[in-house]
Amino acid sequence: MAGFFLALTLLFAAGARAAQPKAEISETTHDFGEALQDKEFSHTFIIKNTGTAPLKILEVDPDCACTVPSYDKEIAPGKEGKITLMLKPFSVVKKFTKKTKIRFNDPDKPQAVLILTGYAKPIIEITPSHIVRFRGGLNEEHQAEVRFISHMTEPWEIKAYETNIPEKIEVSIKPEQAGKVYVVRVKNKQKEAGHYAGKIYLTTTSQKRPRLLLRVFADLFIASAVNP
């Protein structure tokens, strides 16, 4: 009889050891493609528990504070759960890759990585750059053009500007395509050798981007000092 109970105990123990969760994820990467950066990027990953014990999601650890997770903390055997990852508007720029580590109580698969990729297109594209640089001789004409291209559906315009170096530069704004593309021309007025730096603040009609910023850096010298 003692042998029978011992065998029964061992059988139950073996069964207890055999009961364990098993995490299966059919998709670990999602590509959003191209979208405007003012939109919310959100995707839900499906986690299936094909084991015989509850699957617990112990930790969801994004590599960026811009990623906001929500998830089912426990998934019953044979059931599916969800992990939703949301990227905040304006939190990503151009081509991006965001990774989130997941920890399970699955002894065979304790960790997985979920990846979000895509291209966040700026609602206002600045080309060639938001930085204007002047470098050269005083006898040279230094000017630059910066284009502001709207990818919004509604029309917009640059209404006005202000700068903290009005004695150094001349600024003009003209529409290249009304309601869509504006050109800001910056011209040097400095007549003395030296370095200066400043900012140009642009006021727009867009509630999403009411202010835009250009930075100006100049390094001007007497030509003979460099080219004797």
ChimeraX commands (.cxc) that place a marker at each C-alpha (Angstrom):
marker #1 position 0.00,0.00,0.00 radius 0.5
marker #1 position 2.86,2.35,0.86 radius 0.5
marker #1 position 4.32,1.74,-2.57 radius 0.5
marker #1 position 0.99,2.63,-4.17 radius 0.5
marker #1 position 0.77,5.98,-2.35 radius 0.5
marker #1 position 4.39,6.73,-3.19 radius 0.5
marker #1 position 3.74,6.06,-6.86 radius 0.5
marker #1 position 0.61,8.22,-6.74 radius 0.5
marker #1 position 2.53,11.05,-5.11 radius 0.5
marker #1 position 5.25,10.85,-7.73 radius 0.5
marker #1 position 2.61,10.84,-10.46 radius 0.5
marker #1 position 0.97,14.01,-9.13 radius 0.5
marker #1 position 4.37,15.63,-8.70 radius 0.5
marker #1 position 5.27,14.81,-12.30 radius 0.5
marker #1 position 1.96,16.27,-13.44 radius 0.5
marker #1 position 2.58,19.46,-11.45 radius 0.5
marker #1 position 6.01,19.79,-12.99 radius 0.5
marker #1 position 4.60,19.27,-16.47 radius 0.5
marker #1 position 2.04,22.08,-16.10 radius 0.5
marker #1 position 3.70,25.25,-17.35 radius 0.5
marker #1 position 2.87,28.24,-19.53 radius 0.5
marker #1 position 4.06,28.59,-23.12 radius 0.5
marker #1 position 4.17,31.94,-24.91 radius 0.5
marker #1 position 3.68,32.10,-28.66 radius 0.5
marker #1 position 3.91,35.36,-30.63 radius 0.5
marker #1 position 3.17,35.15,-34.33 radius 0.5
marker #1 position 4.31,38.72,-34.98 radius 0.5
marker #1 position 7.10,40.56,-33.17 radius 0.5
marker #1 position 7.68,43.45,-35.62 radius 0.5
marker #1 position 5.22,45.96,-37.04 radius 0.5
marker #1 position 6.00,48.56,-39.70 radius 0.5
marker #1 position 3.67,51.58,-39.79 radius 0.5
marker #1 position 5.05,52.73,-43.14 radius 0.5
marker #1 position 4.87,56.50,-43.66 radius 0.5
marker #1 position 2.63,58.78,-41.61 radius 0.5
marker #1 position 2.65,62.36,-40.32 radius 0.5
marker #1 position 4.45,62.79,-37.01 radius 0.5
marker #1 position 1.45,64.49,-35.36 radius 0.5
marker #1 position -0.47,61.20,-35.47 radius 0.5
marker #1 position -0.56,58.54,-32.78 radius 0.5
marker #1 position 1.26,55.35,-33.76 radius 0.5
marker #1 position -0.42,52.37,-32.10 radius 0.5
marker #1 position -0.30,48.62,-32.66 radius 0.5
marker #1 position -1.54,45.55,-30.76 radius 0.5
marker #1 position 0.53,42.36,-30.59 radius 0.5
marker #1 position -1.27,39.07,-29.89 radius 0.5
marker #1 position 0.24,36.68,-27.32 radius 0.5
marker #1 position -1.11,33.13,-27.17 radius 0.5
marker #1 position -0.65,30.78,-24.23 radius 0.5
marker #1 position -0.36,27.25,-25.63 radius 0.5
marker #1 position 0.80,25.86,-22.28 radius 0.5
marker #1 position -1.09,24.20,-19.44 radius 0.5
marker #1 position -0.59,26.89,-16.77 radius 0.5
marker #1 position -1.44,30.61,-16.69 radius 0.5
marker #1 position 1.02,32.78,-18.65 radius 0.5
marker #1 position 2.02,35.91,-16.79 radius 0.5
marker #1 position 3.47,39.02,-18.40 radius 0.5
marker #1 position 5.88,40.09,-15.68 radius 0.5
marker #1 position 7.32,43.22,-17.27 radius 0.5
marker #1 position 6.93,45.43,-20.34 radius 0.5
marker #1 position 10.03,47.61,-20.74 radius 0.5
marker #1 position 10.10,50.09,-23.68 radius 0.5
marker #1 position 13.43,51.59,-24.74 radius 0.5
marker #1 position 11.84,55.06,-24.92 radius 0.5
marker #1 position 9.55,57.04,-22.65 radius 0.5
marker #1 position 7.56,57.94,-25.76 radius 0.5
marker #1 position 6.20,54.36,-25.87 radius 0.5
marker #1 position 3.06,53.85,-23.77 radius 0.5
marker #1 position 2.18,50.16,-23.17 radius 0.5
marker #1 position -1.06,48.51,-22.07 radius 0.5
marker #1 position -1.38,44.74,-21.73 radius 0.5
marker #1 position -3.08,41.70,-20.22 radius 0.5
marker #1 position -1.07,40.69,-17.18 radius 0.5
marker #1 position -2.25,37.07,-17.19 radius 0.5
marker #1 position -3.38,34.77,-20.01 radius 0.5
marker #1 position -5.17,31.50,-19.27 radius 0.5
marker #1 position -4.07,28.23,-20.96 radius 0.5
marker #1 position -5.34,28.05,-24.53 radius 0.5
marker #1 position -6.31,31.74,-24.56 radius 0.5
marker #1 position -4.93,34.86,-26.21 radius 0.5
marker #1 position -3.82,38.12,-24.66 radius 0.5
marker #1 position -2.82,41.52,-26.00 radius 0.5
marker #1 position 0.06,43.94,-25.68 radius 0.5
marker #1 position -0.68,47.35,-27.17 radius 0.5
marker #1 position 2.18,49.79,-27.76 radius 0.5
marker #1 position 1.42,53.43,-28.52 radius 0.5
marker #1 position 3.91,56.09,-29.61 radius 0.5
marker #1 position 2.93,59.60,-28.60 radius 0.5
marker #1 position 2.36,62.21,-31.35 radius 0.5
marker #1 position 5.50,64.21,-32.24 radius 0.5
marker #1 position 7.67,61.68,-30.32 radius 0.5
marker #1 position 9.38,60.20,-33.40 radius 0.5
marker #1 position 11.08,61.84,-36.36 radius 0.5
marker #1 position 11.75,60.44,-39.81 radius 0.5
marker #1 position 12.87,56.78,-39.88 radius 0.5
marker #1 position 12.45,55.22,-36.45 radius 0.5
marker #1 position 12.82,51.87,-34.65 radius 0.5
marker #1 position 11.44,51.42,-31.15 radius 0.5
marker #1 position 12.02,48.23,-29.16 radius 0.5
marker #1 position 10.13,46.93,-26.13 radius 0.5
marker #1 position 11.34,44.01,-24.00 radius 0.5
marker #1 position 8.73,41.61,-22.59 radius 0.5
marker #1 position 9.35,39.21,-19.68 radius 0.5
marker #1 position 7.16,36.11,-19.17 radius 0.5
marker #1 position 6.95,33.37,-16.58 radius 0.5
marker #1 position 7.49,30.89,-19.42 radius 0.5
marker #1 position 10.65,28.97,-18.40 radius 0.5
marker #1 position 11.43,28.08,-22.03 radius 0.5
marker #1 position 10.85,31.59,-23.37 radius 0.5
marker #1 position 11.33,34.08,-20.56 radius 0.5
marker #1 position 11.84,37.10,-22.81 radius 0.5
marker #1 position 10.79,38.54,-26.18 radius 0.5
marker #1 position 11.36,41.83,-28.00 radius 0.5
marker #1 position 8.59,43.68,-29.84 radius 0.5
marker #1 position 9.67,46.18,-32.49 radius 0.5
marker #1 position 7.84,49.14,-34.02 radius 0.5
marker #1 position 9.27,50.75,-37.15 radius 0.5
marker #1 position 8.15,53.40,-39.61 radius 0.5
marker #1 position 8.79,56.83,-41.05 radius 0.5
marker #1 position 7.37,59.85,-39.23 radius 0.5
marker #1 position 6.98,62.56,-41.82 radius 0.5
marker #1 position 7.16,66.08,-40.34 radius 0.5
marker #1 position 4.03,68.16,-40.81 radius 0.5
marker #1 position 6.31,71.05,-41.73 radius 0.5
marker #1 position 9.41,69.97,-43.63 radius 0.5
marker #1 position 12.40,72.32,-43.44 radius 0.5
marker #1 position 14.91,72.11,-46.26 radius 0.5
marker #1 position 17.86,72.12,-46.51 radius 0.5
marker #1 position 18.09,72.69,-42.74 radius 0.5
marker #1 position 16.85,74.80,-39.83 radius 0.5
marker #1 position 20.45,76.05,-39.47 radius 0.5
marker #1 position 21.83,78.86,-41.63 radius 0.5
marker #1 position 25.62,79.23,-41.74 radius 0.5
marker #1 position 27.62,82.09,-43.26 radius 0.5
marker #1 position 31.37,81.72,-43.55 radius 0.5
marker #1 position 33.73,83.68,-45.74 radius 0.5
marker #1 position 35.17,87.07,-46.56 radius 0.5
marker #1 position 33.47,90.36,-45.79 radius 0.5
marker #1 position 33.57,91.33,-49.46 radius 0.5
marker #1 position 31.39,88.32,-50.34 radius 0.5
marker #1 position 27.62,88.32,-50.42 radius 0.5
marker #1 position 26.25,85.87,-47.85 radius 0.5
marker #1 position 22.64,84.79,-48.14 radius 0.5
marker #1 position 20.62,81.61,-47.85 radius 0.5
marker #1 position 17.14,80.34,-48.64 radius 0.5
marker #1 position 15.20,77.94,-46.44 radius 0.5
marker #1 position 12.00,76.28,-47.63 radius 0.5
marker #1 position 9.15,75.35,-45.33 radius 0.5
marker #1 position 6.93,72.71,-46.94 radius 0.5
marker #1 position 3.63,71.79,-45.33 radius 0.5
marker #1 position 2.36,68.20,-45.48 radius 0.5
marker #1 position -0.89,69.10,-43.75 radius 0.5
marker #1 position -4.20,68.88,-45.60 radius 0.5
marker #1 position -5.31,72.35,-44.52 radius 0.5
marker #1 position -3.59,75.49,-45.88 radius 0.5
marker #1 position -1.20,77.45,-43.70 radius 0.5
marker #1 position 1.09,80.45,-43.92 radius 0.5
marker #1 position 4.00,82.13,-42.19 radius 0.5
marker #1 position 2.53,85.36,-40.86 radius 0.5
marker #1 position 5.52,87.14,-39.34 radius 0.5
marker #1 position 9.01,86.81,-37.93 radius 0.5
marker #1 position 11.21,88.25,-35.22 radius 0.5
marker #1 position 14.95,87.91,-34.65 radius 0.5
marker #1 position 17.33,88.69,-31.81 radius 0.5
marker #1 position 20.02,89.89,-34.26 radius 0.5
marker #1 position 18.19,92.43,-36.49 radius 0.5
marker #1 position 21.40,94.49,-36.83 radius 0.5
marker #1 position 23.23,91.46,-38.28 radius 0.5
marker #1 position 20.78,89.98,-40.78 radius 0.5
marker #1 position 18.02,90.86,-43.20 radius 0.5
marker #1 position 15.02,88.50,-43.40 radius 0.5
marker #1 position 12.31,88.23,-46.05 radius 0.5
marker #1 position 9.45,85.75,-46.49 radius 0.5
marker #1 position 7.65,84.89,-49.70 radius 0.5
marker #1 position 5.13,82.20,-50.68 radius 0.5
marker #1 position 6.38,79.79,-53.33 radius 0.5
marker #1 position 3.08,77.91,-53.31 radius 0.5
marker #1 position 0.41,79.75,-51.37 radius 0.5
marker #1 position -0.87,77.79,-48.40 radius 0.5
marker #1 position 1.76,75.08,-48.92 radius 0.5
marker #1 position 5.38,76.23,-49.42 radius 0.5
marker #1 position 7.11,79.34,-48.05 radius 0.5
marker #1 position 10.66,80.53,-48.63 radius 0.5
marker #1 position 12.59,82.45,-45.99 radius 0.5
marker #1 position 15.60,84.34,-47.29 radius 0.5
marker #1 position 18.31,85.34,-44.83 radius 0.5
marker #1 position 21.00,87.85,-45.84 radius 0.5
marker #1 position 24.06,89.00,-43.92 radius 0.5
marker #1 position 24.34,92.72,-43.04 radius 0.5
marker #1 position 27.44,92.52,-40.85 radius 0.5
marker #1 position 30.26,94.76,-42.14 radius 0.5
marker #1 position 32.89,93.81,-39.59 radius 0.5
marker #1 position 34.95,90.64,-39.25 radius 0.5
marker #1 position 33.97,88.31,-36.46 radius 0.5
marker #1 position 31.51,85.70,-35.32 radius 0.5
marker #1 position 27.83,86.01,-34.47 radius 0.5
marker #1 position 24.93,83.70,-33.72 radius 0.5
marker #1 position 21.22,84.28,-33.43 radius 0.5
marker #1 position 17.69,83.04,-33.91 radius 0.5
marker #1 position 14.75,83.74,-36.20 radius 0.5
marker #1 position 11.30,82.97,-34.80 radius 0.5
marker #1 position 8.56,82.43,-37.36 radius 0.5
marker #1 position 4.88,82.75,-36.47 radius 0.5
marker #1 position 2.47,80.56,-38.46 radius 0.5
marker #1 position -1.29,80.06,-38.76 radius 0.5
marker #1 position -1.02,76.37,-37.80 radius 0.5
marker #1 position -2.24,75.38,-34.33 radius 0.5
marker #1 position -0.02,72.29,-34.50 radius 0.5
marker #1 position 3.15,74.29,-35.30 radius 0.5
marker #1 position 2.41,77.90,-34.35 radius 0.5
marker #1 position 6.13,78.74,-34.04 radius 0.5
marker #1 position 9.13,77.67,-36.08 radius 0.5
marker #1 position 12.78,78.37,-35.42 radius 0.5
marker #1 position 15.80,79.06,-37.59 radius 0.5
marker #1 position 19.29,79.36,-36.13 radius 0.5
marker #1 position 21.92,81.57,-37.76 radius 0.5
marker #1 position 25.69,81.24,-37.34 radius 0.5
marker #1 position 28.26,83.44,-39.07 radius 0.5
marker #1 position 32.05,83.50,-39.18 radius 0.5
marker #1 position 33.25,86.41,-41.29 radius 0.5
marker #1 position 36.83,87.45,-41.89 radius 0.5
marker #1 position 38.98,89.75,-43.98 radius 0.5
marker #1 position 39.74,87.81,-47.15 radius 0.5
marker #1 position 43.44,88.74,-47.24 radius 0.5
marker #1 position 43.92,87.18,-43.81 radius 0.5
marker #1 position 43.10,83.78,-45.29 radius 0.5
marker #1 position 44.11,84.23,-48.92 radius 0.5
marker #1 position 47.22,86.46,-48.93 radius 0.5
marker link #1:1,2 radius 0.2
marker link #1:2,3 radius 0.2
marker link #1:3,4 radius 0.2
marker link #1:4,5 radius 0.2
marker link #1:5,6 radius 0.2
marker link #1:6,7 radius 0.2
marker link #1:7,8 radius 0.2
marker link #1:8,9 radius 0.2
marker link #1:9,10 radius 0.2
marker link #1:10,11 radius 0.2
marker link #1:11,12 radius 0.2
marker link #1:12,13 radius 0.2
marker link #1:13,14 radius 0.2
marker link #1:14,15 radius 0.2
marker link #1:15,16 radius 0.2
marker link #1:16,17 radius 0.2
marker link #1:17,18 radius 0.2
marker link #1:18,19 radius 0.2
marker link #1:19,20 radius 0.2
marker link #1:20,21 radius 0.2
marker link #1:21,22 radius 0.2
marker link #1:22,23 radius 0.2
marker link #1:23,24 radius 0.2
marker link #1:24,25 radius 0.2
marker link #1:25,26 radius 0.2
marker link #1:26,27 radius 0.2
marker link #1:27,28 radius 0.2
marker link #1:28,29 radius 0.2
marker link #1:29,30 radius 0.2
marker link #1:30,31 radius 0.2
marker link #1:31,32 radius 0.2
marker link #1:32,33 radius 0.2
marker link #1:33,34 radius 0.2
marker link #1:34,35 radius 0.2
marker link #1:35,36 radius 0.2
marker link #1:36,37 radius 0.2
marker link #1:37,38 radius 0.2
marker link #1:38,39 radius 0.2
marker link #1:39,40 radius 0.2
marker link #1:40,41 radius 0.2
marker link #1:41,42 radius 0.2
marker link #1:42,43 radius 0.2
marker link #1:43,44 radius 0.2
marker link #1:44,45 radius 0.2
marker link #1:45,46 radius 0.2
marker link #1:46,47 radius 0.2
marker link #1:47,48 radius 0.2
marker link #1:48,49 radius 0.2
marker link #1:49,50 radius 0.2
marker link #1:50,51 radius 0.2
marker link #1:51,52 radius 0.2
marker link #1:52,53 radius 0.2
marker link #1:53,54 radius 0.2
marker link #1:54,55 radius 0.2
marker link #1:55,56 radius 0.2
marker link #1:56,57 radius 0.2
marker link #1:57,58 radius 0.2
marker link #1:58,59 radius 0.2
marker link #1:59,60 radius 0.2
marker link #1:60,61 radius 0.2
marker link #1:61,62 radius 0.2
marker link #1:62,63 radius 0.2
marker link #1:63,64 radius 0.2
marker link #1:64,65 radius 0.2
marker link #1:65,66 radius 0.2
marker link #1:66,67 radius 0.2
marker link #1:67,68 radius 0.2
marker link #1:68,69 radius 0.2
marker link #1:69,70 radius 0.2
marker link #1:70,71 radius 0.2
marker link #1:71,72 radius 0.2
marker link #1:72,73 radius 0.2
marker link #1:73,74 radius 0.2
marker link #1:74,75 radius 0.2
marker link #1:75,76 radius 0.2
marker link #1:76,77 radius 0.2
marker link #1:77,78 radius 0.2
marker link #1:78,79 radius 0.2
marker link #1:79,80 radius 0.2
marker link #1:80,81 radius 0.2
marker link #1:81,82 radius 0.2
marker link #1:82,83 radius 0.2
marker link #1:83,84 radius 0.2
marker link #1:84,85 radius 0.2
marker link #1:85,86 radius 0.2
marker link #1:86,87 radius 0.2
marker link #1:87,88 radius 0.2
marker link #1:88,89 radius 0.2
marker link #1:89,90 radius 0.2
marker link #1:90,91 radius 0.2
marker link #1:91,92 radius 0.2
marker link #1:92,93 radius 0.2
marker link #1:93,94 radius 0.2
marker link #1:94,95 radius 0.2
marker link #1:95,96 radius 0.2
marker link #1:96,97 radius 0.2
marker link #1:97,98 radius 0.2
marker link #1:98,99 radius 0.2
marker link #1:99,100 radius 0.2
marker link #1:100,101 radius 0.2
marker link #1:101,102 radius 0.2
marker link #1:102,103 radius 0.2
marker link #1:103,104 radius 0.2
marker link #1:104,105 radius 0.2
marker link #1:105,106 radius 0.2
marker link #1:106,107 radius 0.2
marker link #1:107,108 radius 0.2
marker link #1:108,109 radius 0.2
marker link #1:109,110 radius 0.2
marker link #1:110,111 radius 0.2
marker link #1:111,112 radius 0.2
marker link #1:112,113 radius 0.2
marker link #1:113,114 radius 0.2
marker link #1:114,115 radius 0.2
marker link #1:115,116 radius 0.2
marker link #1:116,117 radius 0.2
marker link #1:117,118 radius 0.2
marker link #1:118,119 radius 0.2
marker link #1:119,120 radius 0.2
marker link #1:120,121 radius 0.2
marker link #1:121,122 radius 0.2
marker link #1:122,123 radius 0.2
marker link #1:123,124 radius 0.2
marker link #1:124,125 radius 0.2
marker link #1:125,126 radius 0.2
marker link #1:126,127 radius 0.2
marker link #1:127,128 radius 0.2
marker link #1:128,129 radius 0.2
marker link #1:129,130 radius 0.2
marker link #1:130,131 radius 0.2
marker link #1:131,132 radius 0.2
marker link #1:132,133 radius 0.2
marker link #1:133,134 radius 0.2
marker link #1:134,135 radius 0.2
marker link #1:135,136 radius 0.2
marker link #1:136,137 radius 0.2
marker link #1:137,138 radius 0.2
marker link #1:138,139 radius 0.2
marker link #1:139,140 radius 0.2
marker link #1:140,141 radius 0.2
marker link #1:141,142 radius 0.2
marker link #1:142,143 radius 0.2
marker link #1:143,144 radius 0.2
marker link #1:144,145 radius 0.2
marker link #1:145,146 radius 0.2
marker link #1:146,147 radius 0.2
marker link #1:147,148 radius 0.2
marker link #1:148,149 radius 0.2
marker link #1:149,150 radius 0.2
marker link #1:150,151 radius 0.2
marker link #1:151,152 radius 0.2
marker link #1:152,153 radius 0.2
marker link #1:153,154 radius 0.2
marker link #1:154,155 radius 0.2
marker link #1:155,156 radius 0.2
marker link #1:156,157 radius 0.2
marker link #1:157,158 radius 0.2
marker link #1:158,159 radius 0.2
marker link #1:159,160 radius 0.2
marker link #1:160,161 radius 0.2
marker link #1:161,162 radius 0.2
marker link #1:162,163 radius 0.2
marker link #1:163,164 radius 0.2
marker link #1:164,165 radius 0.2
marker link #1:165,166 radius 0.2
marker link #1:166,167 radius 0.2
marker link #1:167,168 radius 0.2
marker link #1:168,169 radius 0.2
marker link #1:169,170 radius 0.2
marker link #1:170,171 radius 0.2
marker link #1:171,172 radius 0.2
marker link #1:172,173 radius 0.2
marker link #1:173,174 radius 0.2
marker link #1:174,175 radius 0.2
marker link #1:175,176 radius 0.2
marker link #1:176,177 radius 0.2
marker link #1:177,178 radius 0.2
marker link #1:178,179 radius 0.2
marker link #1:179,180 radius 0.2
marker link #1:180,181 radius 0.2
marker link #1:181,182 radius 0.2
marker link #1:182,183 radius 0.2
marker link #1:183,184 radius 0.2
marker link #1:184,185 radius 0.2
marker link #1:185,186 radius 0.2
marker link #1:186,187 radius 0.2
marker link #1:187,188 radius 0.2
marker link #1:188,189 radius 0.2
marker link #1:189,190 radius 0.2
marker link #1:190,191 radius 0.2
marker link #1:191,192 radius 0.2
marker link #1:192,193 radius 0.2
marker link #1:193,194 radius 0.2
marker link #1:194,195 radius 0.2
marker link #1:195,196 radius 0.2
marker link #1:196,197 radius 0.2
marker link #1:197,198 radius 0.2
marker link #1:198,199 radius 0.2
marker link #1:199,200 radius 0.2
marker link #1:200,201 radius 0.2
marker link #1:201,202 radius 0.2
marker link #1:202,203 radius 0.2
marker link #1:203,204 radius 0.2
marker link #1:204,205 radius 0.2
marker link #1:205,206 radius 0.2
marker link #1:206,207 radius 0.2
marker link #1:207,208 radius 0.2
marker link #1:208,209 radius 0.2
marker link #1:209,210 radius 0.2
marker link #1:210,211 radius 0.2
marker link #1:211,212 radius 0.2
marker link #1:212,213 radius 0.2
marker link #1:213,214 radius 0.2
marker link #1:214,215 radius 0.2
marker link #1:215,216 radius 0.2
marker link #1:216,217 radius 0.2
marker link #1:217,218 radius 0.2
marker link #1:218,219 radius 0.2
marker link #1:219,220 radius 0.2
marker link #1:220,221 radius 0.2
marker link #1:221,222 radius 0.2
marker link #1:222,223 radius 0.2
marker link #1:223,224 radius 0.2
marker link #1:224,225 radius 0.2
marker link #1:225,226 radius 0.2
marker link #1:226,227 radius 0.2
marker link #1:227,228 radius 0.2
view
